[in-house]
Structure formats: C-alpha cells, structure tokens
Amino acid sequence: MRSKDKIAYFYDGDVGSVYFGPNHPMKPHRLCMTHHLVLSYDLHKKMEIYRPHKAYPVELAQFHSADYVEFLHRITPDTQHLFSNELARYNLGEDCPVFDNLFEFCQIYAGGTIDAARRLNNKLCDIAINWAGGLHHAKKCEASGFCYINDLVLGILELLKHHARVLYIDIDVHHGDGVEEAFYFTDRVMTVSFHKFGDMFFPGTGDAKIISKVVETYLPGVIVLQCGADSLAGDRLGCFNLSIDGHAECVRFVKKFNLPLLVTGGGGYTKENVARCWTVETGVLLDSELPNEIPENEYIKYFSPDFSLRIPNGHIENLNSKSYISTIKMQVLENLRCIQHAPNVQMQEVPPDFYIPDFDEDAQNPDERVDQHTQDKHIQRDDEYYEGDNDNDHNMDDV
C-alpha cells in the first residue's frame, strides 16, 4: 500500500456558465454545484486545486479532425443558419446544439483532462480529478450524445506517452462508444463499460463481447475512470437504480488497486444528485467520510427539503436475473482468457507534453479586453480555492 494519495483537482468556474438551451437535459451548471459542495465540506483543503489551461486547437486535433475542430471554433448561434451542410456533417443540432462559448467550453473541459493526465505522467500526483470531463461519445469527426470533444481520448493519448497500457472503465448509464471506437484497433488501451444495452437505448452499441480479472490479466500502468452519474436512481435520462453509495463503491473499488488514477465526470441530468454523487466520490478518493447533512453553501436551496448528501436507491424492479448476469460474466471472462496477457509495446522517445503557439505580446491591442485565463498566466491568483468575493460563481443564477 502506498502512503496517503496526493490528489490534483481541476476546476474552472467558466465551464459551468454555458447554457445548452431551455429544454436540453445537459446542464453544465451542475459543475458549479458540485464544486461548491466540495468546498462546503472543506475537501479542497486536502487536495491541490488547479485551473486547467484551455486546450489549444492543435491539442484537440491530436484526435479530432482539424476541419471539425476549426468548425467548432468558428460556429456561433448567430451564424449557424449559414452552415446547414456542415451542421449535418458534424452532427450538430438537437442533441448537440450550437450555443454561446461552445468552443471555450470544450477547451476548458478537455484542458482539464489533458492537464490531469500530464500531472499523472510526471508523477506529480497519484489521483487526478476533472469532474467537467468524461464526454465519452464524441467521435473523430463529429459530435454525439451532448459531447463535442472527447476529452477522455485526449487524456488517454497523453497517458500512452508514458504508460504501455491504459485501462479505461466507464460506469455511465450509456456505453462509452467514442472511447472504445477510438482505441478499437490497439491493444494498448482496454475499455470496460458498464451500461444499459438494448431497447433502442442510446447509443445502441456495447453488447457483451469484472474488473479484478481485467486488471490481473491486462496489467495496466494507469486507470481512467469515467463516473457518469446518470446511472443513479432518479436520473432524468438514465433508467438505472444505483444509490450514491453504490455508485461511489465503484470508485472505492478501483482506488484500491493503487494505480495512478484519472477520474472524470460524464453524464448526469438530475443536477443536485450529480453534485451529491461527485462530492461523495471526491471524499472517497480522499479517504474522507462526509456527514450526511449538507453544510451551508451557495446552492443549498437545491438540496431541500432534507438537505442530505445521500439519496436512497429507487423502486425500479431489477430485470437482470442472476442467470443473465452470470452469463455476461462468463462471456467477459472467456474473452479475457482469449486476449494476450499484458501485451508488450516498444516504447519510443516520449513526445513533449505541452504545445504553446507563438504570439507577439507587443502586437496585441492594449485596449482589447484580456480574458481571465490570459491574466492567470501572469498573475498568481489569491482566490485559488474560490471562497472569496471573486468567486466566479458567487452570484450565478440557475440556468
């Protein structure tokens, strides 16, 4: 057993301020709620807190096609009517709408996962958390399932620079199809997804084709865990029945392998339960048991009437028979017996971690507003923990 884990936590308040639209189930505001709940339990005092860099287009193009990245960069709600063909080509529309600050949103959540992977690679932490990440449906050339940039693929690509094998585990109610598809033809990444399959449930992939055996067989050097909270009971879109304690037990179990661990968010559409879940799981990663009574915080009203951290599982009948589960387990174990144990890889020179485009500071317009991220490059911020009057989300209204 290693000594107490060093944990890096990535958050930028701007990631929770975007708005997918009035009838869209994805509410990034849940990230602000999660962060303030983490603060209210003083968990930030036990972690290193970082604001992620905004991923550069060239970084996003390490997986996504350059033309798709460029289109995301320039499309706006005001101009989208001019690009009907491109919208269809890149699958932007009802599920994946064009909204204000879309590209910056992608840059921030992807930057968090990339930064998390780099800190793990450089052994600056044992566990890295980016609750804004986990958007596992995005494909190389198109958006899908509320996901535009696949930060998980980008993070895994970073981890592969230093690790021969990466294990990806996904406990979102939806199949992590974008990640599986990206690494389908390599034995350096194994993807294990627990999700609903059948009944035309999105995305319709991920049939059974047990994690302790996977780790024992595959011998990964690092684990990426996607903690989509739409598998909780009572989710607006999900149809599973997990309690928060049950969901968090998955995190606890994976943590016990004592491997470098990158943890992200994912789905989750009953936002107060998402905040509860990811806060409990932050506590699990810190080996901190949290009181059930939620402390006073910026979003306390959302947790009424009982203001409790944990929710019970629902009353949905479990239609998975013991024989069905046993059959799936047998199929998985049989598949594992057929794969090459701990496949070898010829490691080459490690590529550089970071790409910073050249720009001439003297040529910049001094009258042009400098965004907060640019300021952060030059100034050591005093409000790193987001508790003061300068809290980005202090007066944030519900979106």
C-alpha positions in Angstrom: 0.0 0.0 0.0 1.3 3.4 -0.9 1.2 6.3 1.6 -1.5 8.9 1.6 -2.5 9.7 -2.0 -1.6 13.1 -3.5 -4.7 14.3 -5.3 -4.9 17.0 -8.0 -8.3 18.6 -8.7 -9.1 20.6 -11.8 -11.9 23.2 -12.0 -12.7 26.4 -13.8 -15.9 28.3 -12.9 -16.4 29.3 -16.6 -17.2 25.7 -17.5 -20.4 25.8 -15.6 -21.7 29.0 -17.1 -22.6 27.8 -20.5 -26.2 27.0 -21.5 -27.2 24.3 -23.9 -30.8 25.6 -24.2 -34.1 25.7 -22.2 -35.2 22.1 -23.0 -31.8 20.5 -23.1 -31.1 18.0 -20.3 -27.4 18.8 -20.1 -26.9 21.5 -17.5 -23.2 22.4 -17.0 -24.4 24.4 -14.0 -24.2 21.0 -12.1 -20.4 21.5 -12.2 -20.7 24.8 -10.2 -23.0 23.0 -7.7 -20.5 20.1 -7.3 -17.6 22.4 -6.8 -19.4 24.5 -4.1 -20.5 21.3 -2.3 -16.8 20.1 -2.4 -15.8 23.5 -0.8 -18.6 23.3 1.8 -17.1 20.0 3.1 -13.6 21.6 3.1 -12.3 18.9 0.8 -10.3 21.5 -1.2 -8.0 21.8 1.8 -6.9 18.2 1.3 -6.1 18.5 -2.5 -4.1 20.6 -4.8 -6.5 22.8 -6.8 -5.7 23.8 -10.4 -7.4 25.9 -13.0 -6.9 23.9 -16.3 -5.4 25.5 -19.3 -7.7 26.0 -22.3 -6.7 23.3 -24.7 -5.3 24.7 -28.0 -6.9 23.6 -31.3 -3.8 21.8 -32.2 -4.1 19.7 -29.0 -7.7 18.9 -29.8 -6.6 17.8 -33.3 -4.4 15.1 -31.7 -7.6 13.0 -32.0 -10.3 15.1 -33.8 -10.0 16.1 -37.4 -8.6 19.5 -38.0 -11.6 20.6 -40.1 -14.1 19.6 -37.3 -12.1 21.5 -34.7 -11.9 24.5 -36.9 -15.6 24.4 -37.4 -16.3 24.2 -33.7 -14.0 27.2 -33.3 -15.9 29.5 -35.6 -19.5 28.4 -35.5 -21.8 30.6 -33.4 -25.6 30.7 -32.7 -25.8 33.8 -34.9 -24.0 32.2 -37.9 -25.2 28.6 -37.8 -28.0 29.2 -40.3 -25.3 29.8 -42.9 -23.8 26.3 -42.4 -26.6 23.8 -42.7 -24.5 21.3 -44.6 -21.6 21.4 -42.1 -24.0 21.1 -39.2 -25.4 17.9 -40.6 -21.9 16.6 -41.5 -20.6 17.2 -37.9 -23.8 16.1 -36.3 -24.6 19.4 -34.6 -28.3 20.0 -33.9 -30.9 19.0 -31.4 -28.7 16.7 -29.1 -25.5 18.7 -29.7 -26.7 22.3 -30.2 -24.6 25.4 -31.0 -24.5 27.7 -28.1 -22.6 30.8 -26.9 -19.0 30.0 -25.9 -19.2 26.4 -27.1 -15.6 26.2 -28.2 -14.3 27.7 -25.0 -16.4 25.2 -23.0 -14.8 22.4 -25.0 -11.3 23.9 -24.4 -11.8 24.1 -20.7 -13.1 20.6 -20.0 -10.7 19.0 -22.4 -7.8 21.0 -21.0 -8.7 19.7 -17.5 -8.4 16.1 -18.6 -5.2 16.7 -20.6 -3.6 18.5 -17.6 -4.7 15.7 -15.3 -3.0 13.2 -17.5 0.2 15.2 -17.6 0.4 15.5 -13.9 0.0 11.8 -13.5 2.6 11.2 -16.2 5.1 13.4 -14.4 4.3 11.7 -11.0 3.1 15.0 -9.5 0.0 13.3 -8.1 -1.4 9.8 -7.6 -5.0 10.7 -8.5 -6.3 13.5 -10.7 -9.9 14.6 -10.8 -11.7 16.6 -13.5 -15.5 16.4 -12.9 -16.1 18.6 -16.0 -14.6 15.9 -18.3 -15.9 12.4 -19.3 -17.6 13.4 -22.5 -17.2 9.9 -24.0 -19.5 9.9 -27.1 -17.7 12.4 -29.3 -16.1 10.9 -32.4 -13.1 11.9 -34.5 -15.2 14.0 -37.0 -18.5 14.6 -35.2 -20.3 15.4 -32.1 -22.6 12.9 -30.4 -24.7 12.5 -27.3 -24.2 16.0 -25.9 -20.4 15.6 -26.4 -18.3 17.7 -28.8 -14.7 17.0 -27.9 -13.7 13.6 -26.5 -11.5 14.7 -23.6 -11.1 11.1 -22.5 -9.4 10.0 -25.7 -7.1 13.1 -25.5 -6.3 12.2 -21.9 -5.6 8.6 -22.7 -3.3 9.7 -25.7 -1.3 11.7 -23.1 -1.1 8.8 -20.7 0.1 6.5 -23.6 3.2 8.7 -23.9 4.4 7.3 -20.5 2.4 4.1 -20.0 2.5 0.9 -22.1 -1.2 0.0 -21.2 -4.1 2.1 -20.1 -7.3 0.6 -18.6 -10.5 2.7 -19.2 -13.5 2.0 -17.0 -16.9 3.6 -17.7 -19.8 3.5 -15.2 -22.1 5.9 -17.1 -25.5 4.5 -17.9 -24.6 5.0 -21.6 -21.9 3.0 -23.5 -18.6 4.8 -23.8 -18.7 4.3 -27.6 -16.4 7.2 -28.6 -13.6 6.0 -26.4 -14.0 2.3 -27.4 -14.1 3.3 -31.1 -11.0 5.5 -30.9 -8.9 2.6 -29.5 -10.6 -0.4 -31.1 -7.5 -1.4 -33.1 -4.9 -1.1 -30.4 -4.0 -3.5 -27.5 -2.5 -0.6 -25.5 -6.0 0.5 -24.3 -8.6 -1.7 -22.8 -12.1 -0.3 -22.4 -14.6 -1.7 -19.9 -18.0 -0.1 -19.9 -21.0 -0.9 -17.6 -24.1 0.5 -19.1 -27.7 -0.2 -20.3 -27.9 -2.1 -23.6 -31.0 -2.9 -25.6 -34.5 -1.4 -26.0 -33.0 1.1 -28.6 -31.2 2.8 -25.7 -28.6 5.4 -26.9 -26.1 4.8 -28.4 -27.2 1.3 -29.2 -23.7 -0.2 -29.0 -21.7 -2.0 -26.3 -23.1 -5.6 -26.2 -21.2 -8.0 -24.0 -18.4 -9.0 -26.3 -15.3 -7.7 -13.8 -12.7 -5.6 -13.2 -10.4 -7.6 -10.8 -9.8 -10.1 -13.5 -9.3 -7.4 -16.1 -6.5 -5.7 -14.0 -5.0 -9.1 -13.2 -4.9 -10.1 -16.9 -4.1 -6.8 -18.6 -1.7 -5.3 -16.0 -2.4 -1.6 -16.9 0.0 1.1 -15.7 -2.7 3.6 -15.2 -6.5 3.6 -14.9 -9.0 6.2 -16.3 -12.4 6.0 -14.6 -15.4 7.8 -16.1 -18.0 8.3 -13.3 -21.2 9.3 -15.3 -23.9 10.0 -12.7 -26.8 9.2 -15.0 -26.7 5.6 -13.6 -28.1 6.9 -10.3 -31.7 6.3 -9.3 -34.0 9.1 -10.3 -31.9 10.5 -13.2 -33.8 12.4 -15.8 -32.5 10.3 -18.7 -31.0 7.2 -17.1 -33.0 4.2 -16.0 -30.7 2.5 -13.5 -31.3 2.3 -9.8 -28.0 2.9 -8.2 -27.8 4.7 -4.8 -25.0 7.2 -4.4 -23.2 4.8 -2.0 -23.4 2.1 -4.6 -22.0 4.4 -7.3 -19.2 5.5 -5.0 -18.4 1.9 -4.2 -17.2 1.5 -7.8 -14.7 4.4 -7.2 -13.6 2.9 -3.9 -13.0 -0.5 -5.5 -10.9 0.9 -8.4 -8.9 3.1 -6.0 -7.8 0.0 -4.1 -5.7 -1.2 -7.0 -3.2 1.6 -6.0 -2.5 2.5 -9.6 -2.3 6.1 -11.0 -5.9 7.1 -11.5 -7.6 9.8 -13.6 -11.2 10.4 -12.6 -13.7 12.3 -14.7 -17.4 13.1 -14.6 -19.7 12.3 -17.5 -23.5 12.1 -17.8 -25.9 13.1 -15.1 -29.1 15.0 -15.6 -30.7 15.4 -12.2 -28.1 18.0 -11.2 -28.5 18.1 -7.4 -27.9 14.3 -7.4 -24.9 14.7 -9.7 -23.4 17.2 -7.3 -24.1 14.9 -4.3 -22.5 11.9 -6.1 -19.3 13.5 -7.3 -18.8 15.2 -3.9 -19.1 11.8 -2.1 -16.7 10.3 -4.6 -14.2 13.2 -4.1 -14.5 12.2 -0.4 -13.9 8.5 -1.3 -10.7 9.4 -3.2 -9.5 11.4 -0.2 -10.5 8.7 2.3 -12.8 11.2 3.9 -16.2 10.2 5.3 -18.6 13.0 4.8 -21.5 13.9 7.2 -24.9 13.3 5.6 -26.2 16.8 6.5 -25.1 19.2 3.7 -23.3 22.3 5.0 -24.4 25.8 4.1 -23.2 26.7 0.6 -24.1 28.8 -2.5 -26.6 26.2 -3.8 -28.1 24.9 -0.6 -31.6 25.5 -1.8 -31.3 22.8 -4.4 -30.9 20.1 -1.8 -34.2 20.8 0.0 -36.2 19.6 1.7 -34.0 17.2 3.7 -30.6 18.7 2.8 -29.0 15.3 3.0 -25.9 14.2 1.0 -27.0 10.7 0.2 -30.1 9.5 -1.7 -31.7 6.1 -1.5 -31.9 3.8 -4.5 -35.3 4.0 -6.2 -38.1 1.4 -6.5 -37.4 0.2 -10.0 -37.7 -3.6 -10.4 -34.3 -5.2 -11.2 -35.0 -7.0 -14.5 -31.5 -8.5 -14.6 -31.8 -12.1 -13.5 -29.0 -13.8 -11.7 -28.6 -16.2 -14.6 -28.3 -13.3 -17.1 -25.6 -11.6 -15.0 -23.8 -14.9 -14.6 -23.9 -15.4 -18.4 -22.4 -12.0 -19.1 -19.7 -12.6 -16.5 -18.8 -15.9 -18.1 -18.6 -14.2 -21.6 -16.4 -11.5 -20.3 -14.0 -13.9 -18.5 -13.9 -16.1 -21.6 -13.0 -13.1 -23.7 -10.2 -12.2 -21.2 -8.8 -15.7 -21.5 -8.5 -15.2 -25.2 -6.6 -12.0 -25.1 -2.8 -11.7 -24.9 -1.8 -11.2 -21.3 -0.2 -7.8 -20.7 0.7 -7.1 -24.3 4.2 -5.7 -24.8 4.8 -2.4 -26.6 8.0 -1.0 -27.9 8.3 2.3 -26.1 9.9 5.2 -28.1 11.1 8.7 -27.2 8.4 10.4 -25.2 6.8 13.3 -27.1 6.8 16.7 -25.4 3.9 17.5 -23.0 2.8 20.9 -24.0 2.3 23.0 -27.1 2.1 26.8 -26.8 1.6 28.7 -30.1 3.9 31.6 -30.7 2.4 35.0 -30.4 3.7 38.5 -30.2 2.6 40.2 -26.9 3.8 43.6 -28.2 1.5 43.3 -31.2 -1.6 42.8 -29.1 -4.1 45.6 -28.9 -3.8 47.2 -25.3 -7.4 48.3 -25.5 -8.7 44.8 -26.1 -10.2 43.1 -23.1 -7.9 40.5 -21.6 -9.7 37.3 -20.6 -9.3 35.8 -17.2 -7.3 32.9 -18.5 -4.6 35.2 -20.1 -4.4 37.1 -16.8 -3.9 33.8 -14.9 -0.8 33.1 -17.0 0.9 36.2 -15.5 -0.7 36.5 -12.0 -0.6 34.1 -9.1 -4.3 34.2 -8.1 -5.2 34.6 -4.4 -8.7 33.1 -4.8 -7.4 29.7 -5.9 -10.0 28.0 -3.8 -12.9 30.1 -5.0 -14.1 31.1 -1.5 -13.7 34.9 -1.7 -15.7 37.7 -3.2 -14.0 37.0 -6.5 -15.6 33.6 -6.7 -16.6 33.1 -10.4 -19.9 31.5 -9.5 -20.8 33.6 -6.4 -23.8 35.2 -7.9 -24.6 32.6 -10.5 -28.3 32.2 -11.2 -29.7 28.8 -12.1 -29.5 28.1 -15.8 
